[in-house]
Amino acid sequence: MSQPLVGAPHDRVEGPEKVTGEARYTADVVIEGLVHAAVVPSGIANGRIVAVDDSEARAAPGVIEVMTHHNAPRVSAAKPADSDSLLFLLQNDRIEFDRQPIAVVIAQSLEEATYAAQLLHVRYEADHPETNFDAAPRYVPKEIFGEPATHQRGDPEKAFATAPVRIEQTYRTPTEHHNPMETHGTVAQWNGEHLTLHDSSQWAFGVQRRIAKVFGIDAEQVRVIVPYVGGAFGSKGQMWSHVALAAMAAKLVGRPVKLIVTRPQMFGWVGHRPQTEQRVALGAQRDGRLVCVTHDVLSETSVSDEFVEPCAVFSRDLYAVENYGMSHALPRLNISKPTYQRGPGESTGSFAMESAMDELAYEIDIDPLELRLRNYSERQPDSGKPYSSKQLRQCYARAAERFDWGRRVPQPRSMNEGRLLLGLGMATASRNTHRTAAKVRIRANSDGTVVVACGTIEQGCGSPTVYAQLASEILEIPFERVRFEFGDTNLPEAPLAAGSQTSGSVGSVVVKAATWLRDKIADLGGTIPPNGIVLDVADEPGENDESYATQAFGAQFAQVVVDPDTGEVRVVRFVGAFDGGRILNAKTANSQFVGGIVWGISMALFEKTRYDARTARIMNANLSDYLVPTNADIPNPEVIAIEADDPHINPAHVKGIGEVGITGAAAAVANAVYHATGVRVRDLPITPDKLLV
């Protein structure tokens, strides 16, 4: 073999294509006869369309058709399952959120479609939108991701009333919108009653099934091809309205149609992280040992659909505490339906819980790291199950040593760097990880090469590299002899590439398939027949998977400097140590951890979607006013991967690491800001005005 295999920092096989511009994304797809579509978004957030004047748009150069609720094909926008989202497909005149699709202009070129879309004249009957998070109608959902939304163990209320030390605070996180480098996009082509979609998606098979329901056809009549995906982070985990609108436009004009969502439209119908209000109550002994935790969550949802941000799941499964209570409730607002965004629930919930733990540490005058060690859980607190593996102690120790946590002077405003206030903060990271059923096809060719095929996608995580590494190690052949095919519903089915489940799911079936192929070749005396060997292999969780609690863990340490005159905060150092099970590729894993940390810093200091309180319209739907960090805002995060063999978690021995890096990161920064300034900010993002008090 030319290089070490699993775990080695192998360069991405698709890297040269991506850095030279040869890689193809949905927007790059070209089909003979292709025309372009531009979505017209609503100009109000609640009400109805009274009249549409499309005469000027139809007369514009290159325009082929203008699709509105008057002439759109009749389709089903209903939800086939609770986990799906309602679609907005021009079936009626109702509007319930800003930038809801109300028309689609189809033209010969993108420029012509974009120009003509501005010529559509729409008259509305506007109703007052619900924008008040505190006063909006709210309800308690039945469940979150199949689990109860309200849950209790022990008697947290009684325990809190008698606890020697009590902390009770409210923490808030704002609405945040996805902004991956590649926006959403779809190319739709009909061939009779068969539909082919090129789509930027995290789940080709989910799109296949949903679009079939929209048009009332069999899923087998739909093929979904997913080229490279330029970032997703949850926003492309389900099918949104534009996918069906592209297919409807293609059916209407009898031509293949390309529809690319613009950057401002990314703030419209494709989901977002909901704002939250979280009340956390901690009761503890004087030595810091927790006797109770209560975590009550409000998170926004739309007026017609439901999404629950499961913030309290983070606190439920983290520390050893006998008395625990959680609840989730949803205010209904005139917004688009929220959705998954990197670390859904854990990213927001960890800010609240880990900020509260920091407040408890100051209240009883104990080192924040020591407080967490005194409440360390040896078994998962809620289920009582043993962990498949847990290296969190090692994460704390290694990160603290690298960060030099021991130099911290406990009192706020006690450390300086010249005239700047210096602060050190830390927090715990944790994210549940699991696997689901997956299939692959593995083919050994007579020339000694191997092809592994699976309908999963490549969204920047390195799928073609890491799964080839796994197969080549088991088969004991050079890495260069293995090729991984992906991104097509004509390939064996893969689960949603989200929820920190892909490496455990696809990786496990690749291990199984490569092992079977190795044994088959051995049975043939080490030779491969001229026509090769093809195996179709499926894998799914078994009873053993229910025996253990499966979680990834980490320790986050942040150092900030704060200008006492301006309130400017800069993160100047960040160290994260993570328990991610077996690392398949050191380089791609490091990128995942660093990406999560960067997003956590962004949560802490920058991101917030701002609504007009009168109209519910988004005021910063662009990358000029919706702030995200630049390279100058981020230090070089230092990442430590704590590897340990975990034979219980799955056949690949891996934990999902795509989301654990963001959990606790915002809290670590917020805690460092408090240490620097003595000002506790419980409402993200941390901006200068909140520190100049």
C-alpha positions in Angstrom: 0.0 0.0 0.0 1.3 3.5 -0.9 0.0 5.2 2.2 -1.5 4.4 5.7 -5.2 3.9 5.5 -7.9 4.5 8.1 -7.1 7.4 10.4 -4.4 8.8 8.1 -4.8 12.4 7.0 -5.3 11.4 3.4 -5.9 14.2 1.0 -9.5 14.3 -0.4 -9.8 12.5 -3.6 -12.1 15.2 -4.9 -9.8 18.0 -3.7 -8.1 18.7 -7.0 -11.5 19.0 -8.8 -12.8 21.5 -6.1 -9.7 23.8 -6.0 -9.4 23.9 -9.8 -13.1 24.6 -10.5 -13.6 21.2 -12.2 -16.1 20.0 -9.6 -19.7 20.2 -10.7 -22.5 21.5 -8.5 -26.3 21.8 -9.3 -25.9 25.2 -10.7 -23.3 23.8 -13.2 -25.6 21.2 -14.7 -26.3 21.8 -18.3 -29.0 19.9 -20.3 -30.0 20.4 -23.9 -33.0 22.8 -24.1 -32.5 24.0 -20.5 -34.3 27.2 -19.5 -34.1 29.1 -16.2 -36.6 30.0 -13.5 -36.6 32.8 -10.9 -38.8 32.7 -7.8 -40.8 35.8 -7.0 -41.0 36.1 -3.2 -43.9 37.8 -1.3 -43.7 41.4 -0.2 -45.8 40.8 3.0 -45.6 38.3 5.8 -49.3 37.7 6.4 -52.4 38.1 4.2 -53.5 37.2 0.7 -52.9 38.0 -2.9 -55.7 40.1 -4.3 -54.4 40.5 -7.9 -51.4 39.7 -10.1 -50.5 41.7 -13.1 -48.0 39.7 -15.1 -48.4 41.5 -18.5 -45.1 43.5 -18.2 -43.2 40.4 -17.1 -44.6 38.3 -19.9 -43.6 41.0 -22.4 -40.0 41.0 -21.2 -37.2 39.6 -23.5 -36.8 35.8 -23.3 -39.8 35.1 -21.0 -41.5 31.8 -21.7 -44.1 31.6 -18.9 -45.1 33.2 -15.7 -46.4 30.6 -13.2 -48.7 31.9 -10.4 -51.5 30.4 -8.3 -53.8 31.0 -11.3 -52.0 28.6 -13.7 -49.7 26.4 -11.7 -50.2 22.7 -12.1 -52.4 21.3 -9.3 -50.2 19.2 -6.9 -50.2 18.1 -3.3 -48.4 20.4 -0.8 -49.5 18.4 2.2 -47.2 16.7 4.6 -46.9 12.9 4.0 -45.3 12.5 7.5 -44.9 14.7 10.6 -41.2 15.1 10.0 -41.9 16.7 6.6 -42.7 20.3 6.0 -45.6 22.0 4.4 -44.8 23.2 0.9 -45.8 26.5 -0.7 -46.5 25.6 -4.3 -48.8 28.3 -5.7 -52.0 26.4 -4.9 -53.8 29.3 -3.3 -53.6 33.0 -2.5 -52.6 32.8 1.1 -49.3 34.2 2.5 -48.0 33.5 6.0 -44.3 34.6 6.0 -41.8 37.0 4.4 -40.4 35.8 1.1 -42.9 33.0 0.6 -42.9 32.0 -3.1 -45.8 33.6 -4.9 -44.7 33.1 -8.6 -42.1 31.7 -10.8 -40.8 33.3 -14.0 -39.4 31.0 -16.7 -37.1 32.5 -19.3 -34.4 31.5 -21.8 -31.6 32.8 -19.5 -31.1 33.4 -15.8 -30.6 37.1 -16.4 -33.9 37.4 -18.3 -35.8 35.4 -15.7 -34.3 37.5 -12.9 -35.2 40.8 -14.7 -38.7 39.8 -15.5 -39.4 38.6 -12.0 -39.0 42.2 -10.9 -41.7 43.3 -13.3 -44.5 41.3 -11.7 -47.0 43.6 -10.0 -48.8 42.1 -7.1 -51.6 43.6 -5.0 -52.0 42.3 -1.5 -54.6 42.4 1.3 -52.3 42.4 4.3 -53.2 41.2 7.8 -51.3 42.1 10.9 -48.5 39.5 11.3 -47.7 37.9 14.7 -44.2 39.0 15.6 -44.2 39.1 19.4 -42.3 36.0 20.7 -43.5 36.6 24.2 -47.2 37.2 23.5 -47.7 34.8 20.5 -50.1 31.9 20.9 -48.1 28.9 22.1 -48.7 25.2 22.6 -46.8 22.1 24.0 -45.8 19.7 21.2 -46.5 16.0 21.7 -42.9 14.9 21.0 -39.5 15.9 19.8 -37.9 13.5 17.3 -40.0 10.6 18.7 -39.4 11.4 22.4 -41.6 13.2 24.9 -41.3 17.0 24.8 -41.9 17.2 28.5 -40.0 14.8 30.8 -39.1 14.5 34.4 -37.1 12.1 36.6 -37.2 12.4 40.4 -38.7 15.5 41.9 -36.8 18.5 40.6 -39.2 21.1 42.0 -38.9 19.7 45.6 -35.1 19.3 45.3 -34.7 22.9 44.0 -36.8 24.3 46.9 -34.5 22.7 49.5 -31.1 23.0 47.6 -28.4 24.9 49.6 -27.4 26.7 46.4 -29.7 27.8 43.6 -29.2 29.3 40.2 -32.2 30.3 38.1 -31.7 32.4 34.9 -33.1 32.9 31.5 -31.0 32.6 28.4 -31.9 33.6 24.8 -30.6 32.7 21.4 -31.7 34.5 18.2 -33.0 33.4 14.9 -30.1 32.4 12.7 -30.2 31.6 9.0 -28.2 29.1 7.0 -25.7 30.5 4.6 -23.7 27.7 3.0 -21.4 28.7 0.2 -23.7 27.0 -2.3 -27.3 28.1 -2.1 -30.1 25.6 -2.8 -30.8 24.7 -6.4 -32.6 22.2 -8.6 -32.7 21.2 -12.2 -35.9 19.4 -13.2 -36.5 17.4 -16.4 -39.6 15.4 -17.4 -39.5 12.5 -19.8 -43.2 11.5 -20.1 -44.3 10.6 -16.6 -40.7 10.1 -15.4 -38.9 13.0 -13.6 -35.1 13.5 -13.2 -33.9 16.0 -10.6 -30.4 17.3 -10.1 -30.7 18.7 -6.6 -28.4 20.1 -3.9 -29.6 17.9 -1.1 -28.5 16.0 2.0 -30.9 13.1 1.1 -31.6 12.1 -2.4 -34.0 9.3 -1.3 -36.0 11.7 0.8 -36.4 14.1 -2.1 -37.4 11.2 -4.4 -40.2 10.0 -2.1 -41.5 13.5 -1.3 -41.6 14.8 -4.9 -43.4 11.6 -5.9 -46.1 12.4 -3.4 -46.4 16.0 -4.7 -47.1 14.7 -8.2 -49.0 11.6 -7.2 -46.6 9.2 -9.0 -44.5 6.3 -7.8 -41.1 6.9 -6.3 -39.6 4.6 -9.0 -40.6 7.2 -11.6 -38.3 9.8 -10.0 -34.5 9.8 -10.2 -32.6 12.2 -8.0 -29.0 13.0 -8.8 -27.0 15.0 -6.2 -23.7 16.4 -7.5 -21.2 17.8 -5.0 -23.0 19.8 -2.3 -21.4 23.1 -1.3 -22.4 23.0 2.3 -25.8 22.2 3.9 -25.6 21.9 7.7 -29.3 20.8 8.0 -30.9 23.2 5.6 -30.8 20.7 2.8 -32.0 17.8 4.9 -35.5 17.8 3.6 -37.2 18.9 0.4 -38.3 22.5 0.2 -40.8 24.3 -2.0 -38.3 25.3 -4.8 -37.6 21.7 -5.7 -41.3 21.1 -6.5 -41.6 24.5 -8.1 -38.8 23.6 -10.5 -40.5 20.4 -11.5 -43.9 22.2 -11.8 -42.3 24.8 -14.1 -40.7 22.1 -16.2 -44.0 20.3 -16.6 -45.7 23.6 -17.5 -43.3 24.6 -20.2 -42.3 21.2 -21.4 -38.6 22.0 -21.1 -35.9 21.2 -18.5 -35.8 24.0 -15.9 -33.0 25.2 -13.6 -34.0 27.1 -10.5 -31.3 28.5 -8.2 -32.3 30.1 -4.9 -30.7 33.5 -4.5 -28.8 34.6 -1.4 -31.7 36.8 -0.1 -34.1 34.0 -0.8 -32.1 31.8 1.6 -33.8 33.8 4.3 -37.2 32.7 2.9 -38.6 29.2 2.7 -35.6 26.9 3.3 -35.6 26.9 7.1 -33.6 28.4 9.9 -32.5 28.0 13.5 -35.3 29.2 15.6 -34.9 31.8 18.4 -35.2 30.3 21.9 -35.8 31.4 25.4 -34.5 28.9 27.9 -35.0 29.0 31.7 -32.4 26.9 33.5 -32.6 26.2 37.2 -29.8 24.5 39.0 -29.9 23.3 42.6 -26.6 22.2 44.2 -24.9 21.3 47.4 -22.2 23.6 48.7 -19.5 21.4 47.2 -21.1 21.9 43.8 -22.8 18.5 43.3 -26.0 19.0 41.5 -29.2 17.9 43.2 -31.6 19.1 40.4 -31.7 20.6 37.0 -34.7 22.1 35.3 -34.6 23.3 31.7 -37.7 24.9 30.2 -37.6 25.9 26.5 -39.6 28.2 24.3 -38.7 28.1 20.6 -40.5 29.7 17.7 -42.4 27.9 15.0 -44.5 28.9 12.0 -48.3 29.5 12.1 -49.1 26.4 10.1 -46.3 23.9 10.8 -44.2 22.6 13.6 -40.5 22.3 14.4 -39.1 21.8 17.9 -35.6 23.0 18.8 -34.8 20.2 21.4 -32.5 22.4 23.6 -33.1 20.5 26.8 -31.9 17.1 25.4 -28.4 18.5 26.0 -28.9 19.0 29.7 -31.0 15.8 30.1 -28.1 13.5 29.0 -25.0 15.2 30.4 -24.5 15.5 34.2 -25.1 13.0 37.0 -28.2 14.4 38.7 -31.1 12.5 40.1 -33.8 15.1 39.8 -34.4 16.5 36.4 -37.2 18.2 34.5 -37.6 19.6 31.0 -40.3 21.1 28.9 -40.6 22.5 25.4 -43.3 24.9 24.1 -43.8 26.6 20.8 -45.0 30.2 20.1 -46.5 30.5 16.6 -45.2 33.4 14.5 -45.5 34.6 10.9 -42.2 33.1 9.9 -41.2 30.2 7.7 -40.9 26.9 9.4 -37.6 26.5 11.3 -35.4 23.5 10.6 -32.3 21.7 11.6 -29.1 23.8 11.8 -25.8 22.4 12.9 -26.2 20.8 16.3 -29.9 21.4 16.5 -30.9 21.7 20.1 -27.4 21.0 21.5 -25.8 24.1 20.1 -28.5 26.3 21.6 -29.1 24.2 24.7 -25.4 24.0 25.5 -25.2 27.8 25.6 -27.9 28.0 28.3 -26.8 24.9 30.3 -23.1 25.6 30.2 -23.6 29.3 31.0 -25.7 28.3 34.0 -22.9 25.9 35.2 -20.4 28.8 34.9 -22.7 30.9 37.0 -22.9 28.1 39.6 -19.1 27.9 39.7 -18.8 31.6 40.5 -21.6 31.4 43.1 -19.9 28.7 45.2 -16.3 29.8 44.3 -15.2 26.6 42.6 -13.2 26.2 39.4 -15.6 25.7 36.5 -13.7 22.6 35.3 -13.7 21.1 38.8 -17.4 21.7 39.0 -18.0 19.6 35.9 -15.7 16.8 37.1 -17.7 16.6 40.4 -20.9 16.0 38.3 -19.3 13.6 35.8 -21.8 10.9 34.7 -20.4 7.3 34.5 -23.7 6.2 32.9 -26.2 8.1 30.8 -28.3 9.9 33.5 -31.7 9.5 31.9 -31.6 6.0 30.5 -29.2 4.5 33.0 -27.4 2.8 30.1 -23.6 2.4 30.1 -21.9 4.5 27.5 -20.5 2.6 24.5 -17.4 4.6 25.4 -16.7 7.9 27.1 -13.4 9.8 27.1 -14.7 13.1 28.4 -12.3 13.1 31.4 -9.4 12.8 29.0 -10.9 15.6 26.9 -11.0 17.9 29.9 -7.4 17.1 30.9 -5.8 17.3 27.5 -7.6 20.5 26.5 -6.9 22.2 29.9 -3.2 21.3 29.7 -2.9 22.6 26.1 -4.8 25.8 27.0 -2.9 26.3 30.3 -6.1 26.6 32.2 -4.1 26.7 35.5 -3.0 30.2 34.8 -6.6 31.5 35.2 -7.1 33.9 38.1 -10.7 33.3 39.2 -12.0 36.8 39.8 -13.6 38.6 36.9 -11.7 41.6 35.5 -8.5 40.2 37.2 -6.4 39.5 34.0 -5.2 41.9 31.4 -3.3 42.0 28.2 -2.0 45.5 28.1 -5.0 47.8 28.3 -7.4 45.0 27.2 -9.4 42.8 29.6 -8.5 39.2 29.2 -10.9 36.3 29.9 -10.7 32.5 30.0 -13.8 30.3 29.7 -14.7 26.7 29.2 -17.7 24.5 28.5 -18.6 20.9 27.9 -19.5 19.6 24.4 -21.8 16.6 23.9 -23.9 15.2 21.0 -25.9 12.0 20.7 -24.8 9.9 17.8 -26.5 6.9 16.2 -26.8 4.9 13.0 -29.6 3.8 10.7 -30.1 1.3 7.9 -27.9 1.7 4.8 -27.0 -0.3 1.7 -24.0 -0.5 -0.6 -22.9 -2.3 -3.8 -19.3 -3.4 -3.9 -17.7 -4.6 -7.1 -14.3 -6.2 -7.5 -12.9 -6.0 -11.0 -10.5 -8.5 -12.6 -7.9 -5.7 -12.8 -7.8 -5.5 -9.0 -9.8 -2.3 -8.7 -12.8 -2.0 -6.4 -15.9 0.2 -6.7 -18.1 0.9 -3.7 -21.4 2.5 -4.6 -23.9 4.1 -2.2 -26.5 6.8 -2.7 -25.2 9.0 0.1 -23.9 12.5 -0.8 -20.7 14.5 -0.6 -21.3 17.8 1.2 -17.7 18.7 2.0 -17.1 16.0 4.7 -14.9 13.8 2.5 -17.2 10.8 1.8 -15.3 9.6 -1.4 -12.1 9.6 0.6 -13.0 8.1 4.0 -15.2 5.2 2.8 -12.5 4.3 0.2 -10.0 4.3 3.1 -12.2 1.9 5.1 -12.7 -0.5 2.2 -9.0 -0.5 1.2 -7.9 -1.3 4.7 -10.2 -4.3 5.0 -9.4 -5.5 1.5 -5.7 -4.9 2.1 -5.2 -3.2 -1.3 -3.8 0.3 -2.1 -6.1 3.2 -1.5 -5.8 4.3 -5.1 -7.5 1.1 -6.3 -10.8 1.9 -4.5 -13.3 4.3 -6.0 -16.5 5.5 -4.2 -19.6 6.3 -6.2 -22.3 8.5 -4.6 -25.2 10.9 -5.0 -27.8 9.0 -7.1 -31.1 7.3 -6.2 -30.1 4.6 -8.8 -27.5 3.5 -6.3 -28.2 1.6 -3.1 -30.1 3.5 -0.5 -28.4 5.6 2.2 -30.0 7.5 5.1 -30.2 11.3 5.5 -26.7 12.7 5.7 -27.3 14.6 8.9 -27.7 14.1 12.6 -24.1 12.8 13.1 -25.2 9.5 11.7 -23.6 9.1 8.2 -20.2 7.8 9.1 -21.7 5.3 11.5 -24.4 4.2 9.1 -22.6 4.2 5.7 -19.3 3.4 7.3 -20.7 0.3 9.0 -22.2 -1.1 5.8 -18.9 -0.4 3.9 -17.1 -2.4 6.6 -19.6 -5.3 6.2 -19.4 -5.2 2.4 -15.6 -5.1 2.2 -15.4 -7.9 4.7 -17.8 -10.1 2.7 -15.9 -9.3 -0.5 -12.5 -10.1 1.1 -13.9 -13.5 2.3 -15.5 -14.2 -1.1 -12.1 -13.6 -2.8 -10.4 -15.8 -0.3 -13.0 -18.6 -1.1 -12.0 -18.2 -4.8 -8.4 -18.8 -3.9 -7.5 -15.1 -4.1 -8.5 -14.7 -7.8 -11.2 -12.5 -9.3 -13.2 -13.9 -12.2 -13.0 -12.1 -15.5 -16.5 -10.7 -15.0 -15.7 -9.6 -11.5 -17.6 -10.0 -8.3 -20.6 -7.9 -7.3 -22.2 -7.9 -3.8 -25.3 -6.0 -2.7 -25.0 -5.6 1.1 -27.4 -4.1 3.6 -26.9 -3.2 7.3 -29.1 -1.9 10.0 -28.9 -1.5 13.8 -29.5 -4.6 15.9 -30.6 -5.3 19.4 -27.0 -4.6 20.7 -27.4 -1.0 19.5 -30.1 -0.5 22.2 -27.8 -1.7 25.0 -25.5 1.3 25.1 -25.8 5.1 25.2 -23.9 6.5 22.2 -22.5 10.0 22.6 -19.6 12.1 21.4 -18.1 14.4 23.9 -15.7 17.3 24.1 -14.2 20.1 26.1 -14.1 23.7 24.8 -11.7 26.4 26.1 -11.8 30.0 24.9 -9.6 33.0 25.5 -10.9 36.5 24.7 -9.7 40.0 25.0 -12.2 42.9 25.5 -11.6 46.5 24.8 -13.0 48.3 28.0 -13.7 51.5 26.1 -15.5 50.1 23.0 -16.8 46.7 24.2 -15.2 45.0 21.2 -14.6 41.3 21.9 -12.0 39.2 20.1 -11.5 35.5 20.5 -7.7 35.1 20.4 -7.3 31.5 21.3 -9.5 28.4 21.2 -8.7 24.8 22.2 -11.1 21.9 21.8 -10.6 18.3 22.7 -13.1 15.7 21.4 -14.0 12.1 22.0 -15.1 11.1 18.5 -14.5 7.3 18.6 -12.4 6.0 15.8 -11.2 8.7 13.5 -11.4 7.7 9.8 -9.3 10.5 8.4 -7.4 12.9 10.6 -7.5 15.7 8.1 -11.2 15.7 7.4 -12.0 15.1 11.0 -10.0 18.1 12.0 -11.9 20.2 9.5 -15.2 19.0 11.0 -14.1 20.0 14.5 -12.7 23.3 13.4 -15.9 24.1 11.4 -18.0 23.5 14.5 -15.8 25.7 16.6 -15.9 28.5 14.1 -19.7 28.3 14.0 -19.9 28.4 17.8 -17.8 31.6 17.8 -20.1 33.0 15.2 -23.2 32.1 17.4 -21.5 33.9 20.3 -20.5 37.1 18.7 -22.1 37.7 15.3 -25.2 35.9 14.0 -28.8 37.3 14.4 -31.6 37.5 11.9 -33.5 40.8 12.5 -37.2 41.1 11.9 -39.2 44.3 11.5 -41.5 44.0 14.5 -44.4 45.7 12.6 -44.3 43.7 9.4 -42.4 40.5 10.2 -40.1 41.2 7.2 -36.4 40.3 7.6 -34.2 43.4 7.5 -30.8 41.8 7.0 -31.4 39.1 4.4 -27.9 39.4 2.9 -24.3 38.8 3.8 -23.6 42.5 4.3 -25.9 42.9 7.3 -26.3 39.3 8.5 -22.9 39.0 10.2 -20.7 36.0 10.0 -17.0 35.9 11.0 -14.2 36.4 8.5 -10.7 34.9 8.8 -9.6 37.9 10.8 -12.3 37.2 13.4 -11.2 33.6 14.1 -8.0 32.4 15.7 -6.4 29.2 14.5 -8.5 26.7 16.6 -6.4 24.0 18.2 -8.1 20.6 18.0 -7.2 17.4 20.0 -8.8 14.2 18.9 -9.0 11.7 21.8 -9.3 8.3 20.0 -10.5 5.2 21.7 -11.7 1.9 20.3 -15.5 1.6 20.7 -16.6 -1.9 19.6 -20.1 -1.3 20.9 -21.2 1.7 18.9 -21.2 0.3 15.4 -19.2 -2.0 13.1 -17.1 1.0 12.0 -16.3 1.9 15.6 -17.0 5.6 14.8 -19.0 8.4 16.4 -20.5 11.1 14.4 -18.4 14.3 14.7 -20.1 16.7 12.4 -21.9 18.5 15.2 -20.2 18.0 18.5 -17.7 20.7 17.6 -20.3 23.5 17.8 -21.8 22.4 21.2 -20.4 24.3 24.1 -18.4 26.6 21.9 -20.7 29.6 22.2 -20.9 29.1 26.0 -17.1 28.9 26.3 -16.8 32.3 24.6 -19.6 33.8 26.7 -18.0 32.4 29.9 -14.7 33.9 28.9 -16.4 37.3 28.3 -17.8 37.2 31.8 -14.4 36.4 33.2 -12.9 39.3 31.3 -15.6 41.9 32.1 -17.7 40.8 35.0 -20.8 41.3 32.8 -22.9 38.2 32.2 -24.5 38.3 28.8 -27.4 35.8 28.6 -28.8 37.0 25.2 -26.8 36.2 22.2 -25.0 37.5 20.2 -22.6 39.3 22.6 -22.3 42.8 21.2 -20.5 45.9 22.5 -23.6 47.6 23.8 -24.3 44.7 26.1 -20.9 45.1 27.7 -20.8 48.9 28.1 -23.0 49.0 31.2 
